């Protein structure tokens, strides 16, 4: 063998050896995604990269952010994998993500009106998601309820005690749903709509997946969910369906490498795998049913599967502002909890009293006063936009009895006093009206 050939072979062997060695034997992923999704990707990735052990560290979105922040000085995690782009913006703002741009081909710049990847390269979109309404077809038929199509439908008296949703403070995807309506309809109209819908709630679930579980089982008939909850339940054979209301948004579900990741090559390989033909196709599995970001993958999708690259109406009505959502993230969650989650019984009673008064064709002036009391907000949009004010909301309450302290506690107490008094007065006026 001549020296040139030997040198080339040696170089090739060294390069092959380095590429094999480059990927580490472990990968730690902090994720809010359910096991139905993570297990499939873990199994497929480990099969493609023998010798790599993937550990999925399951945490809700907000808990995942907190975990990464608290362990930053001694980081043992490689990837953050979740739906909410504003969560990634928080970590990016804290300097806790590392740049990486995958060489995957065929991914457009946008889905709907939203960029698929972070323009600065700190996180990558691997699937798209929209927000909407799922319902149990048998439940609606048994109760003789119409099929809802728009958010405004859920304000109607016919749906009283038939709707479920989780709280935005407990779910990053629910936060995006709440924020979408606030941005799509405006601050005052958006909050009024949420209160009217919430007045028809049967429950506010502890976790986001409690909503599809409740609809699947018929515990309540209608759920406000991220699209894949409805699509995967339908794909798994439950008697359910799903619709995108006009006021929805399409945003990418994302993945990003955590700063000082102990296994950076494995982390990069996992992102590349998510964007590969194999990874994008896994998204179509009947238990997952997420919207791929590669338009070509939709050729393999089941009949009537939504395709945002062909159906431009999905998410077209709202140009979602992630910076706005990030800036008032905790404030919006606190407002929802104070006005809805922890005053649900009062709100439900006020809503029912107003509905009954309207059905009885009662005094219009008193009914209008009652509605205005329910819709009243403790702060304006301008106040919510003040960074100094928004920044006092640091702690979230997992339940009403959890204690918050300092300025946040003072403000939340003022809000609660106002809301409680308004709902009580609204009930009184509505009852007087008929």
N, C-alpha and C positions, 0 to 999 in steps of 0.2 A: 504494500500500500504506500503510495507516494505521500510526501509530507503535506502537500496541499489538501488532499482528500482527508488525511488523518486529522489535520487541523480543523477542517470544516465539521467533521463528525464529532470531534471533541467539543467544539463550540456549540453544536446542536444539542449534545448530551448535557452540557452544562446549563444551557438555556432551559431545556426540558426539566432538568433537576431543580433549577431555581423556580420555575413556574409551579412545579409540584409543591416545593417547600413554601412558596409565597403565601399560600392559604393556610391559616392556622387550624389547629385541631378542635377549636371551640368557638362558639358564637353565642353571645348573650343579648337577647332582644327584649326590651321593655315594651309591652304592647297592651292595648285596651281591647284588642280583637277577641272574639269568642273562639273556643276550641275547634268548632267546626271549620273555621278558616285556618287558624294557625297550625293545626295538626297536619292538614294536607300539604301546606307549604314546607313545613319542617321535614316531613317524610320524603317529599320529592327532592328537596335540596340536599338532604343527607344521602340520598341515593345517587344524586348527580356528583356529589363531592364526598366519596367514602372517606371515613376518618374524621370528618367534622361532626361534632356533637352540638346540636342547637338547643339552647335552653330558653324557653319562653317564660318571661317574668310578667305575670298577668297583673295589671293595675288599671284602674279607671284612669281616664285621660288626665284629670286634675291631679290625681295621686301620683301618676307617672311623672308629671312635670315636677312635682314637689320632690319625688325620690331622686330624680336626676340632679336637681338643684342641691339637695342635701348631701349627695355623695360625690359632688364635683371634685373635691380635693383628693379623693381616693377612688376614682371611677373604676368600676368593674363591668360596666355595661357597654355594648357596642352600638346598638341601634335603638331608636325610638320609632315605633310603628303604630300609627293611630289615624283616625279620620280627620280630626279638626285642624285646619290650617292655622287657626289663631293660636293653637297650643304650640305649634312649631315656631311661630313668630315670637312667642314668649321666650322659648329656649334660645332662639337665634339672637334675640335682643340681649339675653344674658351672656352671650358668647359661649354657649354650651354645645354648639353643633359645629361639625367640621365640614368643609366643602367637599363635594364629590359630584362629578358629572358623568353619568353612565354613557357608554358608547352605543347603547341600544338604538336601533334604527326604527323608523316608521311612526314615532310618537309626535303628534302635532304640538304646536305651541300652546294651544288653548282647548278647553272643553267648554262649550257654551261661550260665556263671556269671560271665563276665568283662566288665568295661566296655569298650565299643568304643573310646571316646576317653579320653584323659587328662582326669581330672576338672578339672585346673587349666588345660587348654587348650593345653598345649605340644606335643602330638602327636596325630595323628588316625589312627584305624583305617580302612583301605580294603578289607581282605579279612580273612577268618578262616582260621586254620590249626590242624590237629590233628596228632597224632603217632601213627605206627603201623607196620605191617608190610606190605611188598610182597614178592611172590614171582614167580618165573618158572614159569608153569604147565607148560611143556614139561620144564623141569629137574626139577620135583617128580615128574612122571609117569615120566620116564626113570629117576630114582633111587628110585622107589617110596616117596616121602616124603609124609606126611600134610600137609594144608593147615593152617598155624598160625592160631590165632584170638586167643590171649592171650599176654602176655609170658611167662607161666609155661611155655607150650608150647616156647618157644625154649631152655629149660633142659634139655629132654629129650635123652638120648644120641643119638637118631635124627638130630638136627640137627648133630652134631659135624662141624666143618669145612665147614659149608654156609651160614654167616651172615656178613654184612658190615655194617660201620657206620663212620662217621667219628668222629674224636675231638672232644669238646666244646670243647677248646682251639682247634680249627681251624674250628669252625662254630657260630655263634650258635644256629641251629635245633637242632643236635645237643645243645647245652648244655641247651636247654629240654626236650628229650626225656629227658635224664638227670635233670634236676631234677624233672620231672613224676613219675617213678617214686620218687624220694627223698621227695617230698612225699606222693604217693599211698599208698605202702607203709610209710613211715617210714624214718628214717635207716639203722638196722641192717639191716632186712629189704630195703630198697631197694638198698643196696650189695651185699648178699648175692646178690640177684637179678641185678644187673648183672654180678657176677663169674661167676655160673653161666652166664649167657647168653654173656658174653665168652669163657668157656672153650670155647664152640662156634664161635668166630669163625674164619673163613677169613682175614680181613684186617681191619685198621683203615685206611681209605682216607685219602689225603692231603687230599682236599677232600670236602665233603658230596655234590656231584654225582657223585663217584666211586662212590657206593653205587647209585643207579639205573642208572648206566652198567654196573656190574658185574652187576646183576640182569638188565638188558635183554639183555646179551650172553651171559649164562649162565656168566660167570666164577665166580659163586657163585649159589646158588638163592634166598636170602632176604636182604632188606635192611631195616634199621631206618631209617625215613625220615620226613620231614615229608610230610603227605598229598599235596601237589601233585606231588611227584616220582612217586609211584605213579599218581595219577590222570592226569597228563599223559603218562606213558609208555604207559599203557593207551589213552588217547585218540589217541596217535600210532601205534597199531597194533602195539605190542610185545606178545608173549604173556605179559602180566603181570596181576596183580590186587593189590588193596590192602584192608586191613581196619583199623578202629580197635579196639584192645583196650579192655576196659572201663576200665582205668586209663590214661586219656589226658586231655588238657585241650585246650580250645579257647581260643586267644588271638588277638588281632588282629595282622595285619601292619600296619606303621605308616609314617607319613611326618610329618616335622616341619620347620619352617623354622629354619634355622641363624641364630643371633644375628648381627646386622649383615650380613645377606644383601645382596649388591650388586644383586640383581634381585628385590625383595620382591613386586612386583605379579605378575610372571611366576610366582613361587613359589606365591602364593595361587591364581592361575588354574589351575596344575597340580593342586593339591589338589582344587579344585572339579571339575576334569575327571575325576579318579579316582573321585569320588563321584557323578558324573553318570550318567544312564542309559547313555550310550555307554561311559563308562569302566568301569562295573560289568559291562556285557555283554562287554567284551574279556576279562575274567577267565575267561569260560567257554570261550575258544578252546582247541582240543584240545591245543595246545602249552603252555598256561598252567594251565588247570584249577584255579583257586583259588576259594575259597568267598566269594562276594560278601557285603557287609554290608547290602545292600538286599534285604529278603525278596522284593520284587516281581521281581527279576532271575531268580529260580529258575524262573519260568514259562518261560524260554527255555532252561533247562538240558537236557542230554541225559538220556535214560532212566537211572534208577538213580543219578543224581548225588546225592551226600550233601547234605541240606538241614538244617543245624543249627537252623533256626527251626521246623522241623516234627518232626525227630527229636531229642527232648530227651535221648536216651541218650548222644549224642556229647558227651563232655567233662563229663558230669554227676558223675562219681565223684571228680573232683579240683577243689577250689577253689584255683586256682593263686595263690600268694602271690608277687607280683613283687618286693616289697621284700626278702623272705627270699632269693629267687634272686639279687637284685642284691648283697646284703650278703656272700654267700659265693661269688660268681661265680668268681673266680680260684682260690679255695681248692678248690672242687669240681673245677674243671678240672685242677688240679695232682694231686689225689688220683686222678682217673681215669687220668691219664697215668702216674703212678708205679705204681699197682696193676694197670693193664690195658695201656695203649698200649705202654709200654716194657718190660713184663714179660709180653708176650703169649705167647711161646713157653713160659715157665715155667708160666703159668696154664693154658694149653692142655694141657700135659703132666700137670699135677696133676689137672685136670678129667677127662681121659681115664683116668688111673689109678683115680680114684674110680668113674667109670662102669663100668670093667671089673671092679672089685672088687664092685660092687653086682650086676652081671650074673652074676658067679660065686657070688653069695650068700655072700660072704666074711664075715669077722669084723665084726659090726655095731659093736662098740665101737671098733675101729681105724678103721673107715670114718667113724664119727661124729667121732672126733678129727681125722681128715684134713679133713673138711668144715669143722670149726670153725676149723682153721688157715687155710684158704683164705678163710673169711668174716671173719676177724679184721680189725679196723680200727685204724689207728694213732692215731686221735683220736675222741672222743665228739662227739655232736651239740652238746652244751653248749660244748665247746671251739671247735667250728666257728662257733658263734654269738657268740664273743667278738670284738668289732670290732678290738681291738688285735692279736689273733692273726691274724684273717682279712686284715688290712691288710698283713701282711708279704709276701703273695703278689702281687707286682707284675708279674713277667715270666713270659711263657709260652714254652715251648720248642717250636719247630716240629719238632725231632727230638731224639732222646735225647742226642746229642752236644753240643747247644747248652748253653752254660754259663749258669747262674744264679749270683748272688753273694749274699753277706751271709747274713742270717738265713733267707731262703727256701731257699738252697742247703743250709744246715745241716739244716733241718727235712726237706726232701725226701730228703736222704741218710739220715737216721734212718729215715724211712718206707721207703725202698728196702731198707735193710739188713733191716728187720723182714719186709717182704713177701717178699724173696728167700729168707730163712731159712725162713719159714712154708711157702712153696710147695715148697721142697726137702724139708722134713720131711713135708709132706702126701703127696708122691709116694712117699717111703720107706714111710710107714705104709700107704698104699693098696696098694702092691705086696706088703707083708707080709700084708695082710688076705686074700689069696686064693692 
